Amino acid sequence: MRKLEVKEQFQNYNFIDYMQNTTNKATKQKLVAMHHLKEGRSIQESAYIAKLHRSTVTRCANNILSGHADNVLLQFNDVHKAQNRTSEKRLHSFILKHKHEFTELTIADVQLLMLNFCGILFDIDTVRYLITIFNLKEYVK
């Protein structure tokens, strides 16, 4: 069985915390598999433990290793409900505080601010989604 070589960026995530804050069963299964990969198990073993197909585990791991962790962590629009209210207020105030640094605030600028805010480089579609749920459309051109 081939073991996936996890890089340092993979080790930065606490998948158990993410799993406890999500309500979506499919996302929980993927996070369980990612946790077991992080612990050094093979893709096949992780898939078996999480009751997933090995291609699903491989796809999720590749998303994280290629810098697209939001595809796994925020999948199925499952933004952590418990953290959502406080994060929304903090992110909203963070963007308002730093919007003066830009002549016109664009989606790419919000993507950069979100990278500075939480340390994850979200893809453009996720940034658009987060702009919508955080009610930031009025500030973004």
CORRARA-V219192 format. One record per pair of residues at least 12 apart in sequence whose C-alpha atoms are under 10 Angstrom apart, sorted by the first residue. I is the first residue (numbers start at 1). GAP is how many residues later the second one is. Records with the same first field share a line. If there is no record, write none. Layout:
BEGIN
I: GAP, GAP
END
This chain:
BEGIN
1: 40, 41, 42, 43, 44
2: 39, 40, 41, 42
3: 34, 37, 38, 39, 40, 41, 42
4: 33, 34, 36, 37, 38, 39, 54, 57, 58
5: 32, 33, 35, 37, 60
6: 31, 32, 33, 34, 55, 56, 58, 59
7: 31, 57, 58
8: 30, 57
9: 55, 56, 57, 58, 60
10: 24, 25, 27, 28, 51, 54, 55, 56, 57, 59
11: 24, 26, 27, 28
12: 26
13: 21, 22, 25, 51, 56
14: 17, 20, 21, 24
15: 13, 15, 16, 17, 18, 19, 20, 21, 23, 58
16: 12, 15, 16, 18, 19
17: 14
18: 13, 14, 55, 56, 62
19: 12, 13, 16, 54, 61
20: 60
21: 57, 58, 59, 60, 61, 62
22: 51, 52, 56, 57, 58, 59, 60
23: 55, 56, 57, 58
24: 51, 52, 53, 54, 55, 56
26: 24, 25, 26, 49, 50
27: 45, 46, 47, 48, 49, 51
28: 22, 44, 45
29: 17, 18, 20, 21, 22, 23, 28
30: 16, 17, 20, 21, 22, 26, 27, 30, 31, 42, 43, 45
31: 19, 26, 29, 30, 41, 42
32: 14, 15, 17, 18, 19, 25
33: 12, 13, 14, 15, 16, 17, 18, 19, 21, 23, 24, 25, 27, 28
34: 12, 13, 16, 23, 24, 26, 27, 30, 38
35: 15
36: 13, 14
37: 20, 21, 24
38: 23
42: 12
43: 12, 13, 14, 15, 18
44: 13, 14
46: 12
59: 12, 13
60: 12, 13
67: 53, 54, 55, 56
68: 52, 53, 54, 55
69: 51, 52, 53, 54
70: 50, 51, 52, 53, 56
71: 51, 52, 55
74: 48, 52
75: 51
77: 49, 52, 53
79: 51, 54
84: 49, 50
85: 49
87: 31, 47
88: 42, 43, 45, 46, 47, 48
89: 45
90: 27
91: 22, 23, 26, 27, 43, 45
92: 39, 42, 43, 44
94: 19, 20, 22, 23
95: 14, 15, 18, 19, 22, 41, 44
96: 40, 43
98: 12, 15
99: 14, 40, 41
104: 35, 36, 37
105: 34, 35, 36
106: 33, 34, 35
107: 17, 18, 20, 21, 24, 30, 32, 33, 34
108: 15, 16, 19, 20, 32
109: 31
110: 12, 14, 17, 18, 20, 21, 26, 29, 30
111: 12, 13, 15, 16, 17, 19, 20
112: 15
114: 13, 16
128: 12
END
